[in-house]
Amino acid sequence: MTKITPDHLARSAFVYVRQSTAMQVTHNLESQRRQYSLADRARHLGWKNVELIDDDLGRSGGGVRRPGFERLLAAICEGRVGAVLSVEASRLARNGRDWHTLLEFCGLVGTIIVDEDGAYDPASPNDRLLLGMKGTMSEMELSVFRQRSIEAMKQKARRGELFLTVAVGYVKSGLDKIEKDPDRRVQEAIALVFRKFNELQTIRQVLVWLRQENIPLPVLTVGDAPDRVTWQAPVYPTVHHILTNPVYAGAYAFGRRTMRVVIENGRKRIIRSMQRDWRSWSVLIQDHHEGYIPWADFERNQNLIADNANGKRFMSRGAIRRGEALLAGLLRCARCGRKLHVRYSDGAPRYQCVGAFNQVAAAKCIIFSGNRPDRMVSKEVIDRLQPLGIEAALAGIKARSQKRSEKRDQLDFALRQARFEAARAHRQYDAIDPDNRLVAEELERRWNERLVAVRSLETEINQLDAGTELLLTSVDRERLMALGRDVAAAWDSPRATHETRKKIVRTVIVEIVVDVVGDTLEMVVHWRGDDHTRLTVKKNRTGRTDWCTEEDVIELVRALARHMPDQTIAAVLNRLGKSTSHGHSWTRGSICSLRHQYDIAIHRPGERAERQEATINEAATVLSVSTTTIRRLIANGTLPATQPCRGAPWIIKHGDLMADPVRAEANARRSRRPQPDDSQQNLLDL
């Protein structure tokens, strides 16, 4: 070739090898041989130093970053490349930008391009025109092929016959149909995931339960593995895929993912995302094949999964979280429509709307204590569920027994498969020549591993059968039925967790719209079934909670503290039936704590004397009458006196005690007192 000069031969020849996909690298070996053979052609043309660049095997030329191509451009710019060899222009580039960049660099440094048809000098106008046409034709050819293949795929998908992959739990039957996997263990494992989600309501709780019970899930193998399905410990993506894939609802779906192209660092990047709304899918054919669940259950599951996402949607309630707040995720502000958040203060829940506060730094819409609304809604829920209590108890008994049977079934299926694999390993061991120890030892090791797996499963099943912790005794059954007859007792049972109560509330309530009007909460409860209930709840005053001491008790302690010590005050309050804010009896310590909290001074001995006050006993001593006489004087209004509460001492002013009517009445009562008769007494001689 006359275009090859000694200057070109003095430099190196670079052979660029590329295939678009990993599948082509594995199966399309003839293309690889053609490209690698260009090294021999370069030597035949006179180059002694030939370098291969095959870093881009399995990489597309359509805008994806290619380190091999970048290394080739760097070598060209350094002037080390005399010729670039490739089978055709599409191997070097599949977009105009990379192709013309290569031609520009080669023309500047005097590098020629060689393919199977000949050699081209990019510095020559005619060759540059020919190379440009080849690149344009290659790009056009790729676009036509891509458009044809995509349209063919869409047309086949509209008929429900396109299956690029088949989900675990299904197998292909023919070229354009799928059916359930005949392996019953696979079927039961997938059905178990849907049953547990229907019970537990969240994907994470299903995953936690499967992990706790050590139940594996089927997973499709990658590559040329002999077994299409392997069993692995469940992970979140596996459970999420089973619960969100419409194929398990008997539907054929195409176009669930969207594609968006962006430019990053001068390169094309394709971003794919999943469309959750099935109405926006390109193709959806319901009742296409046999499903594991009905389509209605699939829609309900998707709504529940979306509703569990915290902060992802405006109307989502969020998943159930820890804490005592019963209505978390259900309350919605009547003013701005945003969901209320929960904040705990000293262990007590408080609901608040922070929408306007976060958006425009305005004051929070509403904020209130959660104890009273929680109790009010709990009462409404109990009233609605009371007629269904017996049915719930029977369902609880059934669920208790079903929990054990579900794990037992999964272990039975695993044991049957393990026995099959052990028998197959035994047959393989028997079929080998025992003298061939290199093979016989390996087969014997595999057989022993299968036997150990069988023994382990048998032991686990025996332990499950021997255990009685999941079995209901007659006493437990009767107690559960009693709770079913009295839903309120079941609700307040110490064994009823906050999570259980929240699940019950969410089962019957969609959401609650709440507003603060004056000192009351106006609530509209939206029940499932489109029923509504309006509730009015008294709101705690600012700075007070349900755990605050009542005002009348505080004032009573303030009055009693002027007349008696803390121990006596506690006794008086207990006799009156007064209790602390938490419902406990009063003690000297609790009275002392209350005084410190409300700045009430402690009682000092002699304090009444300084105020010129006397008790009944002290007044009787001053007037030389009995305490009964003093009580009569107080009862008939002659002697003014005050008493803070029943059981507290009567307080009498000294001025009132020395009044003339009081002293006259006291003298009159003393004069009517019978004198002792000494006539019948014998005198002692001293």
C-alpha positions as CSV (number, residue, x, y, z in Angstrom):
1,M,0.0,0.0,0.0
2,T,1.6,3.3,-1.2
3,K,0.0,5.2,1.7
4,I,2.2,3.4,4.2
5,T,5.5,5.2,4.6
6,P,8.7,4.4,6.6
7,D,7.5,7.1,9.1
8,H,4.4,5.0,9.7
9,L,6.4,1.8,10.1
10,A,8.8,3.4,12.5
11,R,5.9,3.9,14.9
12,S,3.6,1.2,16.4
13,A,0.5,-0.3,14.9
14,F,-2.4,-0.4,17.3
15,V,-5.1,-3.0,16.8
16,Y,-8.4,-2.0,18.5
17,V,-10.7,-4.9,19.5
18,R,-14.2,-4.3,20.8
19,Q,-17.5,-6.1,21.2
20,S,-20.7,-4.4,22.4
21,T,-22.1,-6.8,25.1
22,A,-20.8,-9.5,27.5
23,M,-23.0,-12.1,25.6
24,Q,-21.2,-11.3,22.4
25,V,-17.8,-11.8,24.2
26,T,-19.0,-15.2,25.4
27,H,-20.7,-16.5,22.4
28,N,-19.7,-14.5,19.3
29,L,-16.2,-15.9,19.1
30,E,-15.7,-15.5,15.3
31,S,-15.9,-11.7,15.6
32,Q,-13.1,-11.9,18.2
33,R,-10.9,-14.0,16.0
34,R,-11.4,-11.6,13.0
35,Q,-10.3,-8.7,15.1
36,Y,-7.4,-10.4,16.8
37,S,-6.1,-11.6,13.4
38,L,-5.5,-8.0,12.4
39,A,-2.3,-8.2,14.4
40,D,-0.9,-10.7,11.8
41,R,-2.1,-8.4,9.0
42,A,-0.2,-5.5,10.5
43,R,3.0,-7.5,10.7
44,H,2.4,-8.6,7.1
45,L,2.2,-4.9,6.1
46,G,5.6,-4.3,7.6
47,W,5.1,-3.3,11.3
48,K,7.4,-4.9,13.8
49,N,5.8,-3.4,16.9
50,V,2.1,-4.2,17.2
51,E,0.0,-3.4,20.3
52,L,-3.4,-4.9,21.1
53,I,-6.1,-2.8,22.9
54,D,-8.9,-5.0,24.0
55,D,-9.9,-3.1,27.2
56,D,-13.4,-2.4,25.7
57,L,-14.6,-6.0,25.2
58,G,-18.2,-6.1,26.4
59,R,-18.6,-2.2,26.2
60,S,-21.0,-0.5,23.8
61,G,-19.6,2.2,21.5
62,G,-22.8,4.3,21.9
63,G,-21.6,6.9,24.4
64,V,-20.5,4.7,27.2
65,R,-17.1,5.5,28.6
66,R,-14.4,3.3,27.0
67,P,-11.0,3.2,28.7
68,G,-9.4,1.4,25.7
69,F,-10.5,4.0,23.2
70,E,-9.3,6.7,25.5
71,R,-5.9,5.0,25.8
72,L,-5.8,4.8,21.9
73,L,-6.5,8.5,21.6
74,A,-3.8,9.3,24.2
75,A,-1.2,7.2,22.2
76,I,-2.2,9.0,19.0
77,C,-1.7,12.4,20.5
78,E,1.7,11.3,21.8
79,G,2.8,10.5,18.3
80,R,3.4,6.8,19.0
81,V,0.8,5.4,16.6
82,G,1.6,4.8,12.9
83,A,-1.7,3.0,12.1
84,V,-4.9,2.1,13.7
85,L,-6.3,-1.3,12.6
86,S,-10.0,-2.3,12.9
87,V,-12.4,-4.5,11.0
88,E,-14.7,-1.6,10.3
89,A,-15.6,1.9,11.4
90,S,-18.3,0.7,13.8
91,R,-15.7,-1.1,15.9
92,L,-13.9,2.2,16.5
93,A,-16.9,4.3,17.2
94,R,-20.7,4.2,17.0
95,N,-21.4,7.9,17.3
96,G,-20.3,10.9,15.2
97,R,-18.5,12.7,18.0
98,D,-16.0,9.9,18.7
99,W,-15.5,9.0,15.1
100,H,-14.6,12.6,14.0
101,T,-12.5,13.2,17.0
102,L,-10.4,10.1,16.0
103,L,-10.1,11.4,12.4
104,E,-9.1,14.8,13.6
105,F,-6.3,13.5,15.8
106,C,-5.0,11.1,13.2
107,G,-4.9,13.8,10.6
108,L,-2.9,16.1,12.8
109,V,-0.2,13.6,13.7
110,G,-0.1,11.7,10.4
111,T,-1.6,8.4,11.6
112,I,-3.4,6.2,9.0
113,I,-6.5,4.0,9.5
114,V,-6.5,0.5,8.2
115,D,-9.5,-1.9,7.8
116,E,-10.1,-5.0,5.8
117,D,-10.7,-3.0,2.6
118,G,-7.6,-0.8,2.6
119,A,-5.6,2.0,4.2
120,Y,-6.9,5.6,4.6
121,D,-5.0,8.8,5.4
122,P,-7.2,11.2,7.4
123,A,-5.0,14.1,6.3
124,S,-6.1,13.5,2.6
125,P,-9.4,15.3,1.7
126,N,-10.6,12.4,-0.4
127,D,-9.8,9.8,2.2
128,R,-11.3,12.1,4.9
129,L,-14.5,12.3,2.9
130,L,-14.6,8.5,2.4
131,L,-14.0,7.9,6.1
132,G,-16.6,10.4,7.1
133,M,-19.2,8.6,4.8
134,K,-18.2,5.3,6.3
135,G,-18.8,6.6,9.8
136,T,-22.1,8.2,8.9
137,M,-23.3,5.0,7.2
138,S,-22.2,2.9,10.3
139,E,-24.2,5.3,12.6
140,M,-27.2,5.2,10.3
141,E,-27.1,1.4,10.1
142,L,-27.0,1.1,13.8
143,S,-30.0,3.5,14.2
144,V,-32.0,1.5,11.7
145,F,-31.2,-1.8,13.4
146,R,-32.0,-0.4,16.8
147,Q,-35.3,1.0,15.6
148,R,-36.3,-2.3,13.9
149,S,-35.5,-4.4,16.9
150,I,-37.3,-2.1,19.3
151,E,-40.4,-2.0,17.2
152,A,-40.3,-5.8,16.9
153,M,-40.0,-6.1,20.6
154,K,-42.9,-3.7,21.2
155,Q,-45.1,-5.6,18.7
156,K,-44.4,-8.9,20.4
157,A,-44.9,-7.4,23.8
158,R,-48.4,-6.1,22.8
159,R,-49.3,-9.7,22.2
160,G,-47.9,-10.7,25.6
161,E,-45.3,-13.0,24.0
162,L,-42.0,-11.2,24.8
163,F,-40.1,-12.7,27.7
164,L,-36.6,-11.4,28.1
165,T,-36.4,-13.0,31.6
166,V,-38.8,-15.2,33.5
167,A,-39.4,-14.5,37.2
168,V,-38.7,-17.1,39.8
169,G,-41.8,-19.2,40.3
170,Y,-42.5,-19.4,36.6
171,V,-40.9,-21.4,33.7
172,K,-41.3,-21.0,29.9
173,S,-43.8,-23.4,28.2
174,G,-42.9,-23.0,24.5
175,L,-41.6,-19.8,23.1
176,D,-44.3,-17.3,24.0
177,K,-46.0,-18.6,27.2
178,I,-45.1,-19.1,30.9
179,E,-46.6,-21.3,33.6
180,K,-46.0,-21.9,37.3
181,D,-42.9,-23.7,38.3
182,P,-43.8,-27.4,38.8
183,D,-41.6,-27.4,42.0
184,R,-44.1,-27.2,44.9
185,R,-41.5,-26.0,47.2
186,V,-40.9,-22.9,45.0
187,Q,-44.7,-22.3,44.8
188,E,-45.3,-22.6,48.5
189,A,-42.3,-20.3,49.3
190,I,-43.7,-17.5,47.1
191,A,-47.2,-18.0,48.3
192,L,-45.9,-17.7,51.9
193,V,-44.4,-14.3,51.2
194,F,-47.8,-13.0,50.1
195,R,-49.6,-14.5,53.1
196,K,-47.1,-13.0,55.6
197,F,-47.4,-9.6,53.9
198,N,-51.1,-9.7,54.2
199,E,-50.6,-10.4,57.9
200,L,-47.7,-8.1,58.8
201,Q,-48.5,-5.3,56.4
202,T,-44.8,-4.2,55.7
203,I,-42.0,-5.6,53.6
204,R,-39.5,-5.3,56.4
205,Q,-41.6,-7.2,58.9
206,V,-42.0,-10.0,56.3
207,L,-38.2,-10.1,55.9
208,V,-37.7,-10.1,59.7
209,W,-40.1,-13.0,60.1
210,L,-38.4,-15.0,57.4
211,R,-35.0,-14.4,58.9
212,Q,-36.2,-15.3,62.4
213,E,-37.7,-18.6,61.2
214,N,-34.7,-19.4,59.0
215,I,-36.9,-19.8,55.9
216,P,-34.9,-19.4,52.6
217,L,-36.4,-18.1,49.3
218,P,-35.8,-19.2,45.7
219,V,-33.5,-17.1,43.6
220,L,-32.7,-17.5,39.9
221,T,-29.1,-18.4,39.2
222,V,-26.9,-16.4,36.9
223,G,-24.9,-18.1,34.1
224,D,-24.8,-21.7,33.1
225,A,-25.4,-23.2,36.5
226,P,-26.9,-26.7,36.4
227,D,-29.8,-25.7,38.8
228,R,-32.0,-22.9,37.6
229,V,-33.1,-22.0,41.1
230,T,-31.0,-21.8,44.2
231,W,-32.2,-21.3,47.8
232,Q,-30.8,-18.4,49.8
233,A,-31.5,-16.5,53.0
234,P,-33.9,-13.7,52.1
235,V,-32.8,-10.1,51.6
236,Y,-34.9,-7.0,51.1
237,P,-34.7,-6.7,47.3
238,T,-35.8,-10.3,46.9
239,V,-39.0,-9.8,49.0
240,H,-39.6,-6.4,47.5
241,H,-39.4,-7.9,43.9
242,I,-41.9,-10.7,44.7
243,L,-44.4,-8.3,46.2
244,T,-44.2,-5.6,43.5
245,N,-43.9,-7.8,40.3
246,P,-47.3,-8.0,38.5
247,V,-46.4,-11.3,37.0
248,Y,-47.4,-12.9,40.3
249,A,-50.9,-11.5,39.9
250,G,-51.3,-13.3,36.5
251,A,-50.6,-10.1,34.5
252,Y,-48.2,-9.5,31.6
253,A,-46.5,-6.1,31.9
254,F,-44.1,-4.3,29.6
255,G,-42.7,-0.8,29.9
256,R,-42.6,-0.6,33.6
257,R,-39.2,1.2,33.5
258,T,-38.6,4.6,32.0
259,M,-35.4,5.7,30.4
260,R,-33.9,9.2,30.6
261,V,-30.7,10.4,28.8
262,V,-28.5,13.0,30.5
263,I,-25.0,14.4,29.7
264,E,-22.4,13.9,32.4
265,N,-18.8,14.9,31.8
266,G,-19.4,15.1,28.1
267,R,-20.8,11.5,28.0
268,K,-24.2,10.1,27.5
269,R,-25.7,8.5,30.6
270,I,-28.9,6.5,30.6
271,I,-31.0,6.7,33.9
272,R,-33.7,4.1,34.3
273,S,-36.4,4.3,36.9
274,M,-39.4,2.2,37.8
275,Q,-43.0,3.5,37.2
276,R,-45.1,2.5,40.2
277,D,-48.4,3.5,38.6
278,W,-49.6,0.6,36.5
279,R,-51.8,2.9,34.4
280,S,-48.6,4.4,32.8
281,W,-47.1,1.1,31.7
282,S,-46.8,0.5,27.9
283,V,-48.5,-2.9,28.0
284,L,-50.6,-4.5,30.7
285,I,-52.6,-7.7,30.0
286,Q,-54.5,-9.0,33.0
287,D,-55.4,-12.7,33.3
288,H,-52.5,-13.5,31.0
289,H,-51.4,-16.6,33.0
290,E,-52.1,-18.3,36.3
291,G,-51.1,-16.1,39.2
292,Y,-50.3,-16.5,42.8
293,I,-52.7,-13.7,43.9
294,P,-55.7,-11.9,42.3
295,W,-55.1,-8.6,40.6
296,A,-57.2,-6.8,43.3
297,D,-54.8,-8.1,46.0
298,F,-51.9,-6.8,43.9
299,E,-53.4,-3.3,43.7
300,R,-54.0,-3.4,47.5
301,N,-50.5,-4.5,48.2
302,Q,-49.0,-1.7,46.0
303,N,-51.2,1.0,47.8
304,L,-50.1,-0.4,51.1
305,I,-46.4,-0.4,50.2
306,A,-46.7,3.2,48.9
307,D,-48.6,4.2,52.0
308,N,-45.8,2.8,54.2
309,A,-43.1,5.0,52.6
310,N,-42.3,7.8,55.1
311,G,-42.2,11.2,53.5
312,K,-42.4,9.9,49.9
313,R,-46.0,11.0,49.2
314,F,-48.2,13.8,50.4
315,M,-51.0,11.5,51.4
316,S,-48.9,8.5,52.7
317,R,-49.4,7.6,56.4
318,G,-45.9,6.0,56.8
319,A,-45.1,2.7,58.3
320,I,-45.9,1.9,61.9
321,R,-43.1,3.1,64.2
322,R,-42.2,2.6,67.8
323,G,-43.7,4.9,70.5
324,E,-46.9,5.3,72.4
325,A,-48.5,7.7,70.0
326,L,-51.5,5.7,68.7
327,L,-52.5,8.0,65.9
328,A,-49.1,8.6,64.4
329,G,-49.4,8.9,60.6
330,L,-53.2,9.1,60.7
331,L,-53.7,12.8,61.7
332,R,-53.9,15.5,59.0
333,C,-54.0,19.2,59.6
334,A,-57.4,20.8,58.6
335,R,-55.6,24.1,57.9
336,C,-52.8,23.2,55.5
337,G,-53.6,19.5,54.7
338,R,-50.2,18.2,55.8
339,K,-49.6,15.2,57.9
340,L,-49.0,15.8,61.6
341,H,-45.7,14.8,63.2
342,V,-45.1,13.2,66.6
343,R,-42.8,14.7,69.3
344,Y,-42.3,13.1,72.7
345,S,-42.0,15.4,75.8
346,D,-41.2,13.6,79.1
347,G,-42.5,10.4,77.5
348,A,-45.9,11.9,76.6
349,P,-46.7,12.2,72.9
350,R,-47.5,15.5,71.3
351,Y,-48.9,16.0,67.7
352,Q,-47.8,19.0,65.7
353,C,-48.1,20.4,62.2
354,V,-44.7,21.8,61.1
355,G,-45.5,22.3,57.4
356,A,-45.7,26.1,57.5
357,F,-42.9,26.2,60.0
358,N,-40.5,24.4,57.8
359,Q,-41.6,26.0,54.5
360,V,-41.9,29.7,55.3
361,A,-40.6,29.8,58.9
362,A,-44.2,30.7,60.1
363,A,-45.8,29.6,63.3
364,K,-46.8,26.0,63.5
365,C,-50.4,25.4,62.5
366,I,-51.5,23.3,65.4
367,I,-49.9,21.5,68.3
368,F,-51.6,19.5,71.1
369,S,-51.1,16.7,73.6
370,G,-51.8,13.2,72.3
371,N,-53.2,11.4,75.3
372,R,-56.8,12.6,75.2
373,P,-57.3,12.2,71.4
374,D,-55.7,8.7,71.6
375,R,-58.1,7.7,74.4
376,M,-61.1,9.1,72.5
377,V,-60.3,7.4,69.3
378,S,-59.5,4.1,71.1
379,K,-63.0,4.2,72.6
380,E,-64.6,4.7,69.2
381,V,-62.5,1.9,67.7
382,I,-63.5,-0.5,70.6
383,D,-67.2,0.4,70.2
384,R,-67.0,-0.5,66.5
385,L,-65.0,-3.7,67.0
386,Q,-67.0,-5.0,69.9
387,P,-69.5,-7.0,67.7
388,L,-66.6,-8.6,65.9
389,G,-64.7,-9.6,69.0
390,I,-65.6,-13.3,68.9
391,E,-64.6,-13.5,65.2
392,A,-61.3,-11.9,66.0
393,A,-60.7,-14.4,68.8
394,L,-61.4,-17.3,66.5
395,A,-59.1,-15.8,63.8
396,G,-56.4,-15.4,66.5
397,I,-56.7,-19.1,67.4
398,K,-56.5,-20.1,63.8
399,A,-53.5,-17.8,63.2
400,R,-51.7,-19.2,66.2
401,S,-51.9,-22.7,64.9
402,Q,-51.2,-21.7,61.3
403,K,-47.9,-20.0,62.3
404,R,-46.5,-23.4,63.3
405,S,-47.9,-25.2,60.2
406,E,-46.4,-22.7,57.8
407,K,-42.9,-23.3,59.0
408,R,-43.5,-27.1,59.2
409,D,-44.6,-27.1,55.6
410,Q,-41.5,-25.2,54.5
411,L,-39.3,-27.7,56.4
412,D,-41.1,-30.6,54.9
413,F,-40.4,-29.3,51.3
414,A,-36.8,-28.6,52.1
415,L,-36.4,-32.1,53.6
416,R,-37.9,-33.8,50.5
417,Q,-35.5,-31.8,48.2
418,A,-32.5,-32.6,50.5
419,R,-33.3,-36.3,50.4
420,F,-33.6,-36.2,46.6
421,E,-30.2,-34.5,46.3
422,A,-28.7,-37.0,48.7
423,A,-30.0,-39.9,46.7
424,R,-28.7,-38.3,43.5
425,A,-25.3,-37.9,45.1
426,H,-25.4,-41.5,46.2
427,R,-26.2,-42.7,42.6
428,Q,-23.3,-40.6,41.3
429,Y,-21.0,-42.1,43.8
430,D,-22.1,-45.7,43.0
431,A,-21.7,-45.1,39.3
432,I,-18.0,-44.2,39.5
433,D,-15.1,-46.7,39.5
434,P,-14.0,-47.0,43.2
435,D,-10.4,-47.3,42.1
436,N,-10.5,-43.8,40.6
437,R,-10.0,-42.1,44.0
438,L,-9.5,-38.6,42.6
439,V,-13.2,-38.6,41.5
440,A,-14.6,-41.0,44.1
441,E,-13.3,-38.9,47.1
442,E,-15.0,-35.8,45.7
443,L,-18.3,-37.6,45.1
444,E,-18.1,-39.1,48.5
445,R,-17.6,-35.7,50.1
446,R,-20.6,-34.3,48.2
447,W,-22.7,-37.3,49.3
448,N,-21.7,-36.7,53.0
449,E,-22.7,-33.0,52.7
450,R,-26.1,-33.9,51.4
451,L,-26.6,-36.4,54.3
452,V,-25.6,-33.8,56.8
453,A,-28.2,-31.4,55.4
454,V,-30.8,-34.1,55.6
455,R,-30.0,-34.9,59.2
456,S,-30.0,-31.2,60.1
457,L,-33.5,-30.7,58.7
458,E,-34.8,-33.9,60.4
459,T,-33.5,-32.6,63.7
460,E,-35.2,-29.2,63.2
461,I,-38.5,-30.8,62.4
462,N,-38.3,-33.1,65.4
463,Q,-37.6,-30.1,67.6
464,L,-40.5,-28.2,66.1
465,D,-42.9,-31.2,66.7
466,A,-41.7,-31.6,70.2
467,G,-42.1,-28.0,71.2
468,T,-45.3,-26.9,72.8
469,E,-44.8,-23.2,73.0
470,L,-47.1,-22.5,70.1
471,L,-49.9,-24.8,71.1
472,L,-52.9,-23.4,72.8
473,T,-54.1,-25.1,76.0
474,S,-57.8,-25.2,76.9
475,V,-57.1,-22.4,79.5
476,D,-55.5,-20.2,76.8
477,R,-58.3,-20.9,74.4
478,E,-60.9,-19.9,77.1
479,R,-59.0,-16.8,78.0
480,L,-58.7,-15.7,74.3
481,M,-62.5,-16.2,73.9
482,A,-63.1,-14.1,77.0
483,L,-61.0,-11.3,75.6
484,G,-63.0,-11.7,72.3
485,R,-66.2,-11.1,74.3
486,D,-64.7,-8.1,75.9
487,V,-62.7,-6.1,73.4
488,A,-61.9,-3.4,75.9
489,A,-60.2,-5.8,78.2
490,A,-58.1,-7.2,75.3
491,W,-57.2,-3.6,74.3
492,D,-56.0,-2.7,77.8
493,S,-54.3,-6.1,78.3
494,P,-50.6,-5.7,79.3
495,R,-49.7,-8.1,76.6
496,A,-51.2,-5.9,73.9
497,T,-48.3,-3.9,72.5
498,H,-48.4,-0.4,71.0
499,E,-47.7,-1.8,67.6
500,T,-50.6,-4.2,67.8
501,R,-53.0,-1.4,68.8
502,K,-51.7,0.8,65.9
503,K,-52.3,-2.0,63.4
504,I,-55.9,-2.4,64.6
505,V,-56.5,1.3,64.3
506,R,-55.1,1.5,60.8
507,T,-57.2,-1.5,59.8
508,V,-60.4,0.5,60.4
509,I,-59.4,4.1,60.0
510,V,-58.1,5.8,56.8
511,E,-57.1,9.1,58.3
512,I,-58.3,11.8,60.8
513,V,-58.6,15.5,60.0
514,V,-58.0,17.6,63.1
515,D,-58.1,21.3,64.0
516,V,-57.8,23.3,67.2
517,V,-60.8,25.5,67.8
518,G,-60.4,27.5,71.0
519,D,-59.7,25.0,73.8
520,T,-61.2,22.0,72.0
521,L,-60.0,19.7,69.2
522,E,-62.4,19.2,66.3
523,M,-61.7,15.7,64.7
524,V,-63.3,14.1,61.7
525,V,-62.5,10.3,61.6
526,H,-62.6,8.8,58.1
527,W,-63.4,5.1,58.5
528,R,-62.9,2.4,55.9
529,G,-66.1,2.1,54.0
530,D,-66.5,5.9,53.5
531,D,-68.1,6.5,56.9
532,H,-67.2,9.6,58.9
533,T,-67.5,10.4,62.6
534,R,-67.1,13.9,64.2
535,L,-65.4,14.0,67.6
536,T,-64.8,16.9,70.0
537,V,-62.0,16.6,72.5
538,K,-61.1,18.9,75.3
539,K,-57.7,20.4,74.8
540,N,-55.2,20.7,77.7
541,R,-54.3,24.2,78.7
542,T,-51.0,25.6,77.6
543,G,-48.2,24.2,79.8
544,R,-50.3,21.4,81.2
545,T,-50.6,17.7,80.3
546,D,-52.7,14.8,81.5
547,W,-50.0,14.2,84.1
548,C,-50.4,17.5,85.9
549,T,-52.0,17.7,89.3
550,E,-55.5,19.1,89.5
551,E,-55.9,22.8,90.4
552,D,-58.2,22.1,93.3
553,V,-55.6,19.7,94.9
554,I,-52.9,22.4,94.5
555,E,-55.0,25.0,96.2
556,L,-55.9,22.6,99.0
557,V,-52.3,21.8,99.7
558,R,-51.5,25.5,99.6
559,A,-54.1,26.0,102.3
560,L,-53.3,23.0,104.4
561,A,-49.6,23.8,104.4
562,R,-50.3,26.8,106.7
563,H,-51.7,24.5,109.4
564,M,-50.1,21.1,109.3
565,P,-46.9,19.3,108.2
566,D,-46.5,17.3,105.0
567,Q,-47.2,13.9,106.5
568,T,-50.6,15.0,107.9
569,I,-51.5,16.7,104.6
570,A,-50.9,13.4,102.8
571,A,-53.2,11.6,105.2
572,V,-55.9,14.2,104.7
573,L,-55.7,14.0,100.9
574,N,-55.8,10.2,101.0
575,R,-58.9,10.2,103.2
576,L,-60.6,12.6,100.8
577,G,-59.9,10.2,97.9
578,K,-57.5,12.5,96.2
579,S,-54.7,10.9,94.1
580,T,-51.5,12.1,92.4
581,S,-51.4,12.9,88.7
582,H,-50.4,9.3,88.0
583,G,-53.2,7.8,90.1
584,H,-51.0,7.0,93.2
585,S,-51.6,7.7,96.9
586,W,-50.0,10.7,98.5
587,T,-46.9,10.4,100.6
588,R,-44.8,12.9,102.5
589,G,-42.3,12.9,99.6
590,S,-45.0,13.6,96.9
591,I,-46.4,16.5,99.0
592,C,-42.9,17.9,99.4
593,S,-42.3,17.6,95.6
594,L,-45.6,19.3,94.9
595,R,-44.7,22.2,97.3
596,H,-41.3,22.7,95.6
597,Q,-42.9,22.6,92.1
598,Y,-45.5,25.3,93.0
599,D,-43.4,27.3,95.5
600,I,-45.5,26.5,98.6
601,A,-43.8,27.3,101.9
602,I,-43.4,24.5,104.4
603,H,-45.5,24.6,107.7
604,R,-43.6,26.0,110.7
605,P,-44.5,25.1,114.3
606,G,-46.1,28.2,116.0
607,E,-47.2,29.6,112.6
608,R,-50.8,29.7,113.7
609,A,-50.0,31.5,117.0
610,E,-48.3,34.2,115.0
611,R,-51.4,34.7,113.0
612,Q,-53.6,34.7,116.1
613,E,-55.4,31.5,115.1
614,A,-56.4,28.5,117.2
615,T,-57.7,25.0,116.7
616,I,-60.7,23.4,118.4
617,N,-58.5,21.9,121.1
618,E,-56.7,25.2,121.7
619,A,-60.0,27.1,121.8
620,A,-61.5,24.6,124.4
621,T,-58.5,25.2,126.6
622,V,-58.8,29.0,126.4
623,L,-62.6,28.9,127.2
624,S,-62.3,26.0,129.7
625,V,-64.9,24.0,127.9
626,S,-64.9,20.7,126.1
627,T,-64.1,20.3,122.4
628,T,-67.8,19.2,122.0
629,T,-68.9,22.6,123.2
630,I,-66.7,24.3,120.8
631,R,-68.0,22.2,117.9
632,R,-71.6,23.1,119.0
633,L,-70.7,26.8,119.1
634,I,-69.3,26.5,115.6
635,A,-72.4,24.5,114.4
636,N,-74.9,27.0,115.7
637,G,-72.9,30.0,114.3
638,T,-72.0,31.5,117.6
639,L,-68.3,31.0,117.0
640,P,-67.0,31.8,113.5
641,A,-64.5,29.3,112.2
642,T,-63.1,28.0,108.8
643,Q,-62.1,24.6,107.6
644,P,-60.1,24.1,104.3
645,C,-61.7,20.7,103.7
646,R,-63.4,17.9,105.5
647,G,-60.9,16.2,107.8
648,A,-58.8,19.4,108.1
649,P,-58.6,21.3,111.4
650,W,-61.0,24.1,112.2
651,I,-59.3,27.5,112.3
652,I,-60.6,30.0,114.9
653,K,-59.5,33.6,115.2
654,H,-58.4,34.8,118.7
655,G,-60.5,37.9,118.3
656,D,-63.6,35.8,117.6
657,L,-62.8,33.5,120.5
658,M,-62.7,36.5,123.0
659,A,-66.0,38.0,121.7
660,D,-68.6,38.6,124.5
661,P,-71.3,36.3,123.0
662,V,-68.9,33.5,122.8
663,R,-67.6,33.9,126.3
664,A,-71.2,34.3,127.6
665,E,-72.3,31.1,125.9
666,A,-69.2,29.3,127.2
667,N,-69.9,30.5,130.8
668,A,-73.6,29.4,130.5
669,R,-72.6,26.0,129.4
670,R,-70.1,25.7,132.3
671,S,-72.8,26.8,134.8
672,R,-75.2,24.1,133.5
673,R,-72.5,21.5,134.2
674,P,-73.7,19.3,137.2
675,Q,-71.7,19.7,140.4
676,P,-70.2,16.6,141.9
677,D,-72.1,15.1,144.9
678,D,-69.6,14.5,147.8
679,S,-72.2,13.4,150.5
680,Q,-71.9,9.8,149.8
681,Q,-68.1,9.7,149.8
682,N,-66.0,8.6,152.8
683,L,-63.2,10.8,153.8
684,L,-59.8,9.4,154.4
685,D,-58.0,10.3,157.5
686,L,-54.6,11.6,156.6
